[in-house]
Amino acid sequence: MRHIPRTIATQHPDNAFPPYWERDGDGFVSVQEEVSEAYSAYADLGCQEFMWDWEGKYVDEAVGDKLLSRYEQFFRKYPIGKKIFLTFRIPNIWHEKGYSLARAFMGILTFETLARDLGLPHPPVFEVILPMCDDARKLIHIQKMFSDLAKVQKSIFRTGSSFTYLSIIPLIEGTKSLNDSRHILTQYVELHKKTFKSRPAYIRPFIARSDPALNAGLVPATLAAKVALSEYQHFSREFGIPVYPIIGVGSLPFRGGLRPSQRSLNHFYEEYAGVTTVTIQSSFRYDHSVSEVKKAIRFINTQPITRPRVYNSRQTAELKRIMQSFTAPYQHTVEHMAKDITGMSSHIPRRRERRLHIGLFGYSRSIGVKKLPRAIDFTAALYSFGTPPELIGVGRGWAALSPGERKALRRTYIHFLDDIRYAARFGNPDNLRELAKKRPAWKGYEQDVMLLQKHLGITFGPITRPDKLHQRLTSRILKHFIAKRWKSLPGPITEAARLRSSLG
């Protein structure tokens, strides 16, 4: 059995500070810098896996050649594909044109040939991540495409390779898909056996936290992740197939709340028992001291794998009802706030060379008929207003629950109050009053804050000195935004992000 990594470094553009290794210090990680970044994640920080992202962004297609040519001695000692891992996140061809997919597949095949010629023992890249997976047939389709291409390559170039099978990780991104994810895995096993005459040796389902939060809010995203972990345990017991869940988490609670502090790590593992692998995103790596980050990654890499809490059908149905109580007010409010959120997000400092999510080259997120920025820019925009997204829909959702449902929520979402209190520290009451007075779309957010204060005693506003500095910055940001002084926005947006140790 292969080693299952515990940490997967990613290219999510959520860092407030420039990377510690960057020479120009502008905080922007170019395509040309990403190969060095991957090496630093392995060699400096101790990450066991690196996700090379082909989805919705420009990419260095020669990553394999460059890693092996620049750092050959390191990768002879720690072979990619055996001791450490490089995993491609491929584009979803049902949402984004497949130009990048063909190049990714050829990159995997030529990288394997190069490694074999160098005498390295394993295919360096043998597993890919399919984003927005909602149907097992798509997983099989991707695997068959790769197998067909590998056979053609072998025939034409006479490589002598037997590498024709590509493992695949379903990245499940919506609350509905997460709630139904046992069905996706069950269907996948049945189709895999029919197509490849065997069952998969293991499955690494990837639980998204950012997009479910973007689409439904903090509470539904957290509960859906827990339901998914429970469903994977049910699946594994039924089929006898090992399941090693991955969870994609950022630093702020809205996107998962994983930071390098020991307190955050302890909370995370209490909250998400049953997770095997966690994403180590850019903010985690670059917005804290290198020594703290290395210590945290060592801690994660050595954590024992725990069992998730398993829910029966009655408990799962109750959690789904609770999710809906929070989803409805969240979506209603965000749809009406979309113009302001999108306006602010266009001034969030860029951190990666992402493609525009329009036309042939990508896709955008949406609620109702309104288009939204991606989760990091969405989160950064709302924090920049002084209105953290964690609170949207939560006051009204809590008020709508029965006493029994409130107990179930607190029992299931262990650090619910901790997450709400943490986010509320970055609230700016003056900004919220001004926004709600001039823009009716913000009335729902104002109602959430009042209900959270009434029912849960939440303080909306700064507590510590850095929190107060953050409030002053968000006051400046709102004044610039209302006056349309667009060039004045990136500076205070970045300063505020550094105070909270994450862009979004």
Protein Blocks (a to p, Z undefined) as FASTA:
>chain_A
ZZddfbdcdfbdfbfbdcfklmnlnopacfklmmmmmmmmmmmnopabdcddfehpacdf
klmmmmmmmmmmmmmmmcghilpccddddddfklbccklmmmmmmmmmmmmmmmmmnopa
bdfblcdcdehiabfklmmmmmmmmmmmmmmmmmmnonopabfbdcdddddfbfklmmmm
mmmmmmmmmmmmmmnopacfbdcddddfklmmmmnojklmmmmmmmmmmmmmmmmmmnop
acdddddddfbfklnopafbfklmmmmmmmmgoiabdcddfklmmmccfklmmmmmmmmm
mpccdddddddfklmmmmmmmmmmmmmmmmmmmmmmmmmmmmmmmmgccfbdcdddehjl
bccddehjbccddfklmmmmmmmnopafklgoklmmmmmpcfklmmmmmmmmmmlmmmmm
mmmmmpcfklmmmmmmmmmklmmmmmmmmmmmmmnopaeddfblmlmmmmmmmmmmmmmm
mnopaklmmmmmmmmmmmnopaZZ
